[in-house]
């Protein structure tokens, strides 16, 4: 979402030059020449970020810091001055200023400061923004990066059909959430969404889990059991970690997908179902095909539409809103009221490589909240590997 930036400067040329630059960078821009005009924009909650001159015709710019101190979502305020008073900068930062830059302004420095402020804005919006959509699973994924927007766009297309979908990506990137989005946004939203982690089920039991079994089919099968494909009829069956299936099980699944029928273990009657299959894998399936570990025909049967979920390290602009999302989720569960994350701590989050992806980020935020006695998470609350 594009940020709206309020530029408060009594010098017309400076105000217009900054405004023109920000517009060229894609920001929405508001201009004010006085402190009074700035107050009106602030009270109207029109600005996400404020660039504030120190000396204004009708007052002292930093007074706006104290005036807005009690606002629940005070916009990050970046002070601009031609005087270069270090003591003033220190006091301003103590009063809650986000940053402090000097005239003449270097636009690359300005952009860096604004981007840090944008991270805070994104996180706050995620903390406060409860979507009204009835598509509840959309709350489970936070999207700002272009890469993830493209994934969601393709997921929306997949939701309108009953075609098979293959979701690939590293562990912890949110593949199941993407599958849930396909379910919630499509015509099968009111039908079952059944998931199974194929790697968590013993090879000898996976066939029974998927297709069911008749009474007496094997030792311990005392009564008939419906399989997950039957339970998911008219809905979606999500097969996570499909790469862990044995070749024999892959062949049975392929036949069931092609014919939309199957037999329970120990049964003789064909059972017809209408199920959309979504499979996910954290392995390189084409490489497994070359090694003879995965059937090529099943791969192409599943990969009618392929969604590649990028690793978190490749979409770091999603980290601030994701962090805010997890704080929002954890606050009521943990009895806390944490409002955000300090800019230095956020910089550490963005600099980390996140080998465990979103799942690791969620765990880090939860751990940090346990050790936080303040209103915001800071560097000392983060685990050693990040610091």
PyMOL commands that set and color helices and strands:
alter all, ss='L'
color gray80, all
select helices_A, chain A and resi 12-24+35-43+63-67+86-94+107-128+136-140+146-159+175-185+198-200+203-211+228-231+242-244+247-259+285-290+296-302+312-314+316-334+343-351+357-370+379-381
alter helices_A, ss='H'
color red, helices_A
select strands_A, chain A and resi 4-8+28-32+49-53+55-56+59-60+76-81+99-102+165-168+193-197+212-213+225-226+236-240+261-262+271-272+276-281+305-308+340-341+376-377
alter strands_A, ss='S'
color yellow, strands_A
deselect
rebuild
show_as cartoon
